[in-house]
Amino acid sequence: MKIMHKSALPFVGNASALATAIVLLALWETGVRLYGTQFEFLPAPTQIATALYRSAFSGQLVTDSLHTVACGLAGWLIAVLFGAAAGLTLAFSRTADRFVSTSVEVLRPLPAVAFVPVAVLLLGFTVYTEVLVIVYASLWPLIVNAMGGARALHQRLFDTAATLHLTRVERLTKVILPAVLPSIIVGARVALGLALVVAVLVEMIGNPAGLGWGLVTAQEALQPDLMFGYLVMTGALGVFLNTCLRLTCKWSFPGIREIQDL
């Protein structure tokens, strides 16, 4: 019996997923064409593609996408820096954990949507509102993953650092960070998806710009093909950004096996 090589498995999986997507799109197209009168505001995939092409050709789709991606990445980067630092601090400082952990547990379950009116009152309908809410939503995966990864470190790592007489800075950079980095990257990937979702959400209700506002505008103009097009674009950007982050981490840290397996 012939055994398939492991390197061929990802290709087979991707081909199967692509074939499934093509079949579903074909069924969608056929269903809309046959029963279009029953689904007045459900466009066919070809209509969505045409609307996307027209919007991209006019430049509006590109402008909206750049705005959403820029705000999402800005908020995500701030959250990565502060979230990872806060998680490590809570993990290794009993004083910080004693005074801050309760506040973290109270604020973490609050949905970012509930924070939008507060941000609008403080900053108005501006890009700062969008970035602030993105930071708030993206912080928690970083804090939780960094804290969990740091607390799960084995005592042997610290014993080895003590045996080698490493300074605090060397212990942090050569022992703690390499060991906790996979957990932080997992939190960063979760936070990146949240950042994009929250960016679109805030644009719909708190900052009239970007893909979120374009989606609302298309809905109000009764252009369902363009509205679905903006949804497709948002999903495609999410997949693209996540892939870029995963490949960048693998390229930047070739010696950490856990990151190579992400």
Secondary structure, DSSP 4 states (H G I P E B T S, - for coil): -PPPPTTHHHHHHHHHHHHHHHHHHHHHHHHHHHSGGG-TT---HHHHHHHHHHHHHHTHHHHHHHHHHHHHHHHHHHHHHHHHHHHHHHHH-HHHHHHHHHHHHHHTTS-HHHHHHHHHHHH-SSHHHHHHHHHHHHHHHHHHHHHHHHHT--HHHHHHHHHTT--HHHHIIIIIHHHHHHHHHHHHHHHHHHHHHHHHHHHHHT---HHHHHHHHHHHTT-HHHHHHHHHHHHHHHHHHHHHHHHHHHHH-TT-HHHHT-
